[in-house]
Amino acid sequence: MSYIRVLGGFGQHRDSVLLVEADIVLTAMEGNPHFPDPTPSLSELESAYNEYLMNLARVNWTRGRVDRELKRESKARLATLLGELAAHVNFVAKGKLSILYTSGFPVFTGRKKGMVPGVPTGGRLSDGRLLDEIRFDFNPLGRDLTYECRYAVWTSYDEVEPHSPKLQWENSLFTTRSRNNVIKGMPSRSTVFIKVRAINSHGTGDWSDIVSLRIR
């Protein structure tokens, strides 16, 4: 096994932390081309997640002994499935960070603590629910991060070429999530260019690759 790997120990994590971790993994692994046939399956993992969430909500309401045991058992099952999926990710990725980071699992690289975050990958723009909205998603890097999504709006060749370095990157959106980031007020028939970088308590990472979308 490569020294560089995703971490798979989830059994001792707090309820709130485990739910967030499972949600991040499910989102990152869904449709991930690097892991076309994950083991265990994502449907099995999602079923365990939903069962755990239901039992957690019930025990917080009833405080009953049986409900506490059901919650404990469903938590153990979810943690076990996450650990098995982490092992699958490590087997497929074989230590390649560019693949490991797309899985949503926390990644151990052997580096010293206090490092600035890496570069987000998988940026994708799509139409929002309204005509002047766009949605920006990308692969998460981990926890306790803030992301700066900086974008430029191109409307006319009279201003500048669409891929010119002279594009005015004047607009930023700061977020703590990697999906469903909505930007409003986009001019019709313009083209939006966007890039993202991660920020933690140790500094700011490098910018991601630029992606673009033509507004309807």
Beta strands, then each sheet from edge to edge (+ up, - down):
strand 1: 5-6
strand 2: 107-108
strand 3: 124-127
strand 4: 134-137
strand 5: 146-154
strand 6: 171-175
strand 7: 181-183
strand 8: 191-200
strand 9: 203-204
strand 10: 211-214
sheet 1: 1+ 2-
sheet 2: 3+ 4- 7+
sheet 3: 6+ 5- 8+ 9-
sheet 4: 6+ 5- 8+ 10-
end
